Amino acid sequence: MTKQGHNAVERLVNKEAGLYQPRTRRMWEGVNSSELEMYGVAALAVIGVVLLRNWLAGGVCRSKALLHGKTVLITGANTGIGKETARDLAGRGARVIMACRDLSRAERAADEIRQSTGNRNVVVRHLDLASLSSVRQFAKSYICSEERLDILINNAGVMMCPKSLTVDGYETQFAVNHLGHFLLTTLLLERLECCVPSRVITVSSMTHKGGKIHFEDLNFNETPYNPLTSYRQSKLANILFAKELAHRVKGSGVSSFSLHPGVIRTELGRHMGSRHPLLYCLLYLPAVILLKTPREGAQTSIYCAVAEDLEKKSGCYFSDCTVKEPAPEGKDDLVALKLWELSTQLVGYAKDK
């Protein structure tokens, strides 16, 4: 009998005697039950993180609408969700005007967008929302040089920064996040009305919940300054502004929306890192894994800009590409009206008229 035949007979005999074990079985017998449990837990954890990550990514704008012949103005478009919004809308054929404070960074972002989309009609303009004079100068230049304004996206903002006042004497978060955009929108409203149907989109945040407009102390001169309290005030102001604007332009063909983009990995949180470096380091890795990317965070802004038949939802608040109920603070019509009237006084809009 050959050697191969002998081995085959031996395996057959061992199998009949219960001594033969397949290779895979012998391999797993080398792993004890505790190790198997560890591998199982690890696999479930990975699957759980993937599922959680996909859920946190939120909604996606599915609209295939093109924007050839349309002009889009986006504040703070040189980074984060503003940049990704600009990239998407440029890819749809729009003329995109990036209104930014840092022109060098904006030019680099614009070049990247031109190259990635093939759209050369991407323009950079200087705008400092912390200066009402800069806002007026920008609006005047825009009206003189641009025939259209189809979509205005009030995207720029600051988040939880240390207390400071703008050149106009207003608390920075309230001034940049609300007052600057308020003045910009009102100065460009006639141009929007000439291009109906047109849209105004104001980026707010879910942190408006628990917010309050401190009418008697907007600069926190009498009460201790808290970065989060100030940020909440400014984000609540965004929602109330969008709501009141929708009421005032109803029937004109201009629509107004506010939105929560999600919790995103952007530069907005840089002030948190400077104040709490240890906490920032501890949370950095979970943030990288779980928080939305700028592209994911831009989806609701893009949706509000291009989704079809959205005019009937003017004044609504969006999150993950769908209408959501704002907190009760964001639905107070009387506070919205009072804020509009106060904002008009603070920016001197009545004098412009």
Stockholm file with secondary structure:
# STOCKHOLM 1.0

chainA/1-353         MTKQGHNAVERLVNKEAGLYQPRTRRMWEGVNSSELEMYGVAALAVIGVVLLRNWLAGGVCRSKALLHGKTVLITGANTGIGKETARDLAGRGARVIMACRDLSRAERAADEIRQSTGNRNVVVRHLDLASLSSVRQFAKSYICSEERLDILINNAGVMMCPKSLTVDGYETQFAVNHLGHFLLTTLLLERLECCVPSRVITVSSMTHKGGKIHFEDLNFNETPYNPLTSYRQSKLANILFAKELAHRVKGSGVSSFSLHPGVIRTELGRHMGSRHPLLYCLLYLPAVILLKTPREGAQTSIYCAVAEDLEKKSGCYFSDCTVKEPAPEGKDDLVALKLWELSTQLVGYAKDK
#=GR chainA/1-353 SS CCHHHHHHHHHHHHHHTTCCCCHHHHHHHTSCHHHHHHHHHHHHHHHHHHHHHHHHTCCCCCCCCCCTTCEEEEETTTSHHHHHHHHHHHHTTCEEEEEESCHHHHHHHHHHHHHHHCCCCEEEEECCTTCHHHHHHHHHHHHHHCSCCCEEEECCCCCSCCCCBCTTSSBHHHIIIIIHHHHHHHHHHHHHHTTCSEEEEEECCGGGTTCCCCTTCTTCSSSCCCHHHHHHHHHHHHHHHHHHHHHHTTTTTEEEEEEECCSBCSGGGHHHHHHCHHHHHHHHHHHHHHSBCHHHHTHHHHHHHHCTTCGGGTTCEEETTEEECCCGGGGCHHHHHHHHHHHHHHHTHHHHC
#=GC SS_cons         CCHHHHHHHHHHHHHHTTCCCCHHHHHHHTSCHHHHHHHHHHHHHHHHHHHHHHHHTCCCCCCCCCCTTCEEEEETTTSHHHHHHHHHHHHTTCEEEEEESCHHHHHHHHHHHHHHHCCCCEEEEECCTTCHHHHHHHHHHHHHHCSCCCEEEECCCCCSCCCCBCTTSSBHHHIIIIIHHHHHHHHHHHHHHTTCSEEEEEECCGGGTTCCCCTTCTTCSSSCCCHHHHHHHHHHHHHHHHHHHHHHTTTTTEEEEEEECCSBCSGGGHHHHHHCHHHHHHHHHHHHHHSBCHHHHTHHHHHHHHCTTCGGGTTCEEETTEEECCCGGGGCHHHHHHHHHHHHHHHTHHHHC
//
